[in-house]
Each structure stands twice: as C-alpha cells, then as structure tokens.
Amino acid sequence: MTRSDSEVIHECLNKFIDYANALKDDGIDPKIVSHAMMCASTVYSTYALAGNDGCLTDTGQDQLVGVYKQELQRIQAAKKNNQA
C-alpha cells in the first residue's frame, strides 16, 4: 500500500467515525450504530469485490472474514499496547 492509499484510508475512516458519532449524538445506541456500520461494510465490500449484481462465493466470503479478523486483531493489539 502506498502512503497516499494509507492517507486516504485514514481520511475515510475518520469520516465514518465522525458520522457514527453524529448518529450516537442523535440518540442512537452505539451498538445499533456499530451493527449498521458492519452491515453497510459487508454490503459495500460485496459490491466492491463482486460488482453490483454479483455475490461472493463461499471462498470469497471466507477470505473477506479473514480480512475483517486481521483488522480487528490489529486494532485490538494497538489498543492493548496503548494501555501498557
């Protein structure tokens, strides 16, 4: 990943978090906001990988779950390191 890709990812991430916080501030439970964001992410990931009318194979689904798991593990490790 190039530095510019990383910067764009960080910018998008911050926009998603800002919007999620705005929804929370409007009185929506953060767990509901989180669930909606997860659902939106899976819908958009399917579109990005398989197109508007496509769907992921079982193998494609497993690969996407693996990517989510890696990202979750990376975030959790970073959070643990900040608490030490």
C-alpha contacts under 8 A as a table, 3 or more apart, distances in Angstrom:
res1	aa1	res2	aa2	distance
1	M	5	D	6.08
1	M	6	S	6.76
2	T	5	D	5.25
2	T	6	S	6.45
3	R	6	S	5.00
3	R	7	E	6.18
4	S	7	E	5.00
4	S	8	V	6.18
5	D	8	V	5.11
5	D	9	I	6.12
6	S	9	I	5.08
6	S	10	H	6.16
7	E	10	H	5.11
7	E	11	E	6.16
8	V	11	E	5.03
8	V	12	C	6.14
9	I	12	C	5.16
9	I	13	L	5.99
10	H	13	L	5.00
10	H	14	N	6.20
11	E	14	N	5.23
11	E	15	K	6.37
12	C	15	K	5.07
12	C	16	F	6.27
13	L	16	F	5.20
13	L	17	I	6.24
14	N	17	I	5.06
14	N	18	D	5.99
15	K	18	D	5.02
15	K	19	Y	6.16
16	F	19	Y	5.17
16	F	20	A	6.11
17	I	20	A	4.97
17	I	21	N	6.08
18	D	21	N	5.14
18	D	22	A	6.23
19	Y	22	A	4.96
19	Y	23	L	6.30
20	A	23	L	5.13
20	A	24	K	6.24
20	A	30	P	7.93
20	A	33	V	6.28
20	A	34	S	7.71
20	A	37	M	7.95
21	N	24	K	4.89
21	N	25	D	6.00
22	A	25	D	4.93
22	A	26	D	6.22
23	L	26	D	4.99
23	L	27	G	6.76
23	L	28	I	5.83
23	L	33	V	7.00
24	K	27	G	5.25
24	K	28	I	4.76
24	K	29	D	6.03
24	K	30	P	5.73
24	K	33	V	7.05
25	D	28	I	7.12
28	I	32	I	6.79
28	I	33	V	6.71
29	D	32	I	5.30
29	D	33	V	6.39
30	P	33	V	4.88
30	P	34	S	5.96
31	K	34	S	5.01
31	K	35	H	6.13
32	I	35	H	5.06
32	I	36	A	6.14
33	V	36	A	5.13
33	V	37	M	6.14
34	S	37	M	5.09
34	S	38	M	6.17
35	H	38	M	5.06
35	H	39	C	6.19
36	A	39	C	5.05
36	A	40	A	6.09
37	M	40	A	5.02
37	M	41	S	6.03
38	M	41	S	5.02
38	M	42	T	6.29
39	C	42	T	5.24
39	C	43	V	6.26
40	A	43	V	5.12
40	A	44	Y	6.04
41	S	44	Y	5.14
41	S	45	S	5.84
42	T	45	S	5.02
42	T	46	T	6.09
43	V	46	T	5.28
43	V	47	Y	6.40
44	Y	47	Y	4.98
44	Y	48	A	6.05
45	S	48	A	4.97
45	S	49	L	6.05
46	T	49	L	5.29
46	T	50	A	5.61
46	T	51	G	7.11
46	T	54	G	7.67
46	T	55	C	6.32
46	T	56	L	6.53
47	Y	50	A	5.34
47	Y	51	G	4.55
47	Y	52	N	5.14
47	Y	53	D	7.76
47	Y	54	G	7.24
47	Y	55	C	7.82
48	A	51	G	5.88
48	A	52	N	7.98
49	L	56	L	7.64
50	A	53	D	7.46
50	A	54	G	4.82
50	A	55	C	5.57
50	A	56	L	6.25
51	G	54	G	5.19
51	G	55	C	7.65
56	L	59	T	7.69
56	L	60	G	5.24
56	L	61	Q	5.84
57	T	60	G	4.92
57	T	61	Q	6.14
58	D	61	Q	5.05
58	D	62	D	6.22
59	T	62	D	5.03
59	T	63	Q	6.18
60	G	63	Q	5.03
60	G	64	L	6.20
61	Q	64	L	5.12
61	Q	65	V	6.16
62	D	65	V	5.08
62	D	66	G	6.17
63	Q	66	G	4.98
63	Q	67	V	6.39
64	L	67	V	5.06
64	L	68	Y	6.33
65	V	68	Y	5.08
65	V	69	K	6.10
66	G	69	K	5.00
66	G	70	Q	6.14
67	V	70	Q	5.14
67	V	71	E	6.27
68	Y	71	E	5.21
68	Y	72	L	6.12
69	K	72	L	5.05
69	K	73	Q	6.10
70	Q	73	Q	5.12
70	Q	74	R	6.12
71	E	74	R	5.02
71	E	75	I	6.18
72	L	75	I	5.20
72	L	76	Q	6.11
73	Q	76	Q	5.11
73	Q	77	A	6.05
74	R	77	A	5.23
74	R	78	A	6.25
75	I	78	A	5.13
75	I	79	K	6.21
76	Q	79	K	5.04
76	Q	80	K	6.16
77	A	80	K	5.08
77	A	81	N	6.16
78	A	81	N	5.11
78	A	82	N	6.29
79	K	82	N	5.18
79	K	83	Q	6.46
80	K	83	Q	5.18
80	K	84	A	6.53
81	N	84	A	5.38
